[in-house]
Structures are given as structure tokens and as C-alpha cells.
Amino acid sequence: MTNIAGADVKIGVHPNNHSLFVLRRTGILEGILQEHGAAVAWVDYEDGAGTPQKLAAGEIDFGGTGATPPLTGQASGIDLVYVAISEPRPASGALVVRTDSPVNSIADLKGRRVALAEGSWQTSFLITALDQHGLAYKDIERIDLSRGGDDALVAGEVEAWIGNDPQLAALQRDGAVRTLLPVAPFISHRSVWFASRDFATNRPEILDAVVSALQRSDAWVREHHREAAEIFARDLPDWPSIDAWEDALRRRPWGLHPVSQDFVSEQQRVADLFARQGLLSRPITVADAVLAPTAALRRVTT
């Protein structure tokens, strides 16, 4: 692996951005960068919610998460820019309860314990769903679990869990949970890739190489779900089974798309809601963090 000091691009990788997790293991980007006389350094970490802070510290130039981290990063003054988004992923998350739970509506959760990864896409989903049902974020007891929310739910330590694949796929496969609220009516639940503005504006050819490599890697996953599932099961042995991974990978979209106006509008609605309920340090204008798409992304729309 290239030493970070000698890298032309430093890319953050964590298990919950499946596209980058696979790309880091394929060699596709390294091959493309050779044509530019450039090199990549991979920075592995566990908590995707901290990706904007790694950009701000100069530890990485590029990363991927759900939709919430770039909002909180922008509000805290981190100069990040959106690079690309996925299609919506409505099947890859849900607010679930145990199959035998007495909880039958979101109103039943008032004052009860809900497990989620605070600061992830799950925060955007939960606050939006609560707001649309006349509840505030403070009306439930939130248990911050970036890992283990599924176990806490099954053990009865929480009344509900915002499930994320592949753990969600595993519980659904076992019939252990039922969906209280799907994601789709509330947020589009996309993967989001973003970069530091300095890197995006000063190394556009390298940024485009990263996007091109992600497109190629995602195309491979789309045609090889089982083989990709084996990669995850091999490198994440404490996570769910190969079968659960395959279920999860099959039901999510693959491929990067330019940042759309629909996405920016959704992000702005969530940002405004966060600001009203005190989850952002200041109001933001999401469009300020949107740049023109790279050449690889312009080809997607032609």
C-alpha cells in the first residue's frame, strides 16, 4: 500500500460504504491511477459518521457515507463538496421491532428506547419520520449503537432498531423482526460520496479517476453478488453470513450518479429540520457544497 505521505489521493474506507469497501480490494483504482502516474493510500476506519472530520484533518481526501454526515460536516464549517450519489436504497434500511412486539405504530415509541447509529443516515430517517408523525427527536430515548443494535433488539434491551444491511437482511431472513416503518416515504436513503473542496478543485483528474474506478467496481458487484458477498464475509468475520450479505447486495442499487436537484432539495429539508430541532450548530445551504459533475458522471447523463 502506498505511504500516505506519497499518495496523490487518500480515500477513507469503512464497512458501511460497500462500494468503497469493495473498491479497496479490487486493484481497479490502482490500475487507472497508473495511467496518471499517481498513487492511492487507503485509510481504514469503522465509524463512517466521522468521515467529514477526517477530511477536515487532512487524513483523507475522499469518502462515502449516508446522507447525514455531510450535513453535520458542512454545519461545523468543514469545506466539503458532494461528488456523487447512488440511486435510492429503500430496501436497505427500516425501523423494525421484534415480531412479537406490542409496538404497532411510531406513536407507541414515545418515551421508549430506539437503537440507532447517531450521526448516520439513521438520524435523518428517524427525525424525519418522527416529525411527520407529530413527534420530536427528544420524544424517544435514543440508544446510540453503531454496532450491535440488532442484538440489543433481539435481547429486548430496546423496543425498536433502525436496521441497516446486512444485519437487517439477516434478521429478516430469520423472521425475527417486522417493519414498523419503511425508509422510502421519509428519505431516499442514498449512498453519498464527497471530498474536500481543496482536493476536488485542485486534482479534478484524480477525482474523476476515483469516480471511474467506483463505477467499474460497482458494475462488477452488480454482476457478481455472491463473489462480492464472499469478500465481505471473509474480511468481516464477526458480521452476518455470506447468505445475508448476498441478500443485502442484491437488493441495493449499484453505480454512481451526479448530484441531482431532488437530492439537494431533500438534503435541504432535512438540514432545516435538524436546525429547527437543534441537531445542527447553524443553518446551512446544501447547494453551497455542490460542484459540477466530473467527466465520468457527465457520461452517465448522456
Residue pairs with C-beta under 8 A, 6 or more apart in sequence:
1 41
1 42
2 39
2 40
2 41
3 41
4 10
4 41
4 43
6 39
6 41
7 39
7 40
7 41
8 33
8 36
8 38
8 39
8 40
8 203
8 206
9 33
9 38
9 40
9 41
9 61
9 62
9 199
9 203
9 206
9 207
9 210
10 40
10 41
10 42
10 43
10 59
10 60
10 61
10 62
11 20
11 24
11 29
11 40
11 41
11 42
11 43
11 60
11 61
11 62
11 63
11 210
12 20
12 43
12 45
12 51
12 54
12 55
12 59
12 60
12 62
12 63
12 64
13 20
13 21
13 24
13 42
13 43
13 44
13 45
14 20
14 21
14 44
14 45
14 46
14 47
14 48
14 51
15 21
15 46
15 232
15 236
15 239
16 48
16 65
16 66
16 120
16 164
17 48
17 63
17 64
17 65
17 191
18 191
18 221
18 232
18 249
18 252
19 64
19 86
19 191
19 193
19 214
19 217
19 218
19 221
19 254
19 256
20 63
20 64
20 214
21 231
21 232
21 235
22 217
22 218
22 220
22 221
22 228
22 231
23 29
23 213
23 214
23 217
24 42
24 44
25 231
25 235
26 217
26 220
28 213
28 216
28 217
28 220
29 40
29 209
29 210
29 213
29 217
30 39
30 40
32 209
32 212
32 213
33 39
33 40
33 206
33 209
35 209
36 205
36 206
36 209
38 206
38 209
43 54
43 59
43 60
45 54
46 146
46 147
47 146
48 63
48 64
48 65
48 66
48 69
48 120
49 65
49 68
49 69
49 72
49 117
49 118
49 119
49 120
49 146
50 69
51 60
51 63
51 64
51 65
51 69
51 73
51 194
52 69
52 70
52 72
52 73
52 74
52 76
52 78
52 80
52 194
53 73
53 78
54 60
54 63
55 61
55 63
55 73
55 78
55 80
55 194
55 195
55 196
56 73
56 78
56 79
56 196
61 195
61 196
61 199
61 203
62 83
62 193
62 194
62 195
62 196
62 199
62 207
62 210
63 193
63 194
63 195
64 191
64 192
64 193
64 194
65 120
65 121
65 191
65 192
65 194
66 120
66 121
66 122
66 124
66 189
66 190
66 191
66 192
67 121
67 124
67 187
67 188
67 189
67 190
67 192
67 266
67 267
67 270
68 119
68 120
68 121
68 122
68 123
68 124
68 270
69 119
69 120
69 192
70 80
70 82
70 192
70 194
70 267
70 289
71 124
71 267
71 270
71 271
71 274
71 280
71 284
71 286
72 119
72 274
72 279
72 280
73 80
74 80
74 284
74 286
74 288
74 289
75 271
75 274
75 275
75 280
75 281
75 282
75 283
75 284
76 281
79 196
79 197
79 198
80 194
80 195
80 196
80 197
80 289
81 194
81 195
81 196
81 197
81 200
81 289
81 290
81 291
82 192
82 193
82 194
82 259
82 289
82 290
82 291
83 193
83 194
83 195
83 200
83 207
83 211
83 259
83 291
83 294
84 192
84 193
84 211
84 214
84 256
84 257
84 258
84 259
84 293
84 294
84 297
85 190
85 191
85 192
85 193
85 256
85 257
85 258
85 259
85 260
85 263
86 190
86 191
86 192
86 252
86 253
86 254
86 255
86 256
86 257
87 190
87 253
87 255
87 257
88 184
88 188
88 189
88 190
88 253
89 183
89 188
89 189
89 190
89 191
89 252
89 253
90 182
90 183
90 184
90 188
90 189
91 251
91 252
92 164
92 165
92 168
92 183
92 189
92 248
92 251
92 252
93 121
93 122
93 125
93 162
93 163
93 164
93 165
93 168
93 183
93 189
94 162
94 163
94 168
94 179
94 180
94 181
94 182
94 183
95 106
95 114
95 125
95 126
95 129
95 160
95 161
95 162
95 163
95 179
95 180
95 181
96 153
96 160
96 161
96 162
96 163
96 168
96 171
96 177
96 178
96 179
96 180
97 103
97 153
97 159
97 160
97 161
97 177
97 178
97 180
98 153
98 154
98 156
98 176
98 177
98 178
99 175
99 176
99 177
99 178
101 159
101 160
101 178
102 108
103 109
103 112
103 159
103 160
103 180
104 180
105 180
106 129
106 130
106 133
106 135
106 180
106 181
107 133
107 135
109 135
109 140
109 159
109 160
109 180
110 135
110 139
110 140
111 139
111 140
111 141
112 140
112 141
112 159
112 160
113 140
113 141
113 142
113 143
113 157
113 158
113 159
113 160
114 126
114 140
114 141
114 142
114 143
114 158
114 159
114 160
114 161
114 162
115 143
115 145
115 148
115 149
115 152
115 153
115 157
115 158
115 160
115 161
115 162
116 122
116 123
116 126
116 142
116 143
116 144
116 145
116 149
116 161
116 162
117 123
117 144
117 145
117 146
117 149
117 162
117 164
118 142
118 144
120 146
120 164
121 187
121 189
122 162
122 164
123 279
124 187
124 270
125 162
125 183
125 186
125 187
125 189
126 137
126 142
126 162
127 137
127 270
127 273
127 274
127 277
127 279
128 186
128 187
128 269
128 270
128 273
129 181
129 186
130 136
130 137
130 139
130 140
131 273
131 277
132 185
132 186
136 277
137 277
137 279
138 277
143 149
143 152
143 157
143 158
145 152
149 158
149 161
149 162
149 163
149 164
149 167
150 161
150 163
150 167
150 168
150 170
150 171
152 158
152 161
153 160
153 161
153 171
153 177
154 171
154 176
160 180
161 177
163 171
163 177
165 247
165 248
165 251
165 252
166 232
166 239
166 240
166 244
166 245
166 247
166 248
167 239
167 240
167 244
168 177
168 248
169 240
169 244
169 245
169 247
169 248
169 251
170 240
170 241
170 244
171 177
172 247
173 243
173 244
173 247
183 189
187 266
187 270
188 262
188 263
188 266
190 263
193 211
193 214
193 256
194 289
195 207
197 291
199 206
199 207
200 207
200 291
201 291
204 294
207 294
208 294
208 295
208 296
211 256
211 294
211 296
211 297
212 296
214 256
215 255
215 256
215 296
218 254
218 255
218 256
219 254
219 255
220 228
221 228
221 249
221 254
222 254
222 255
225 246
225 249
225 250
226 242
226 246
228 245
228 249
229 242
229 243
229 245
229 246
229 249
230 242
232 239
232 242
232 245
232 249
233 239
233 241
233 242
233 245
239 245
255 300
256 296
256 297
256 300
257 297
257 300
258 293
258 297
258 298
258 300
258 301
259 290
259 293
264 286
264 287
264 290
267 286
268 285
268 286
268 287
271 280
271 283
271 284
271 286
272 283
274 280
275 282
275 283
275 284
293 300
293 301
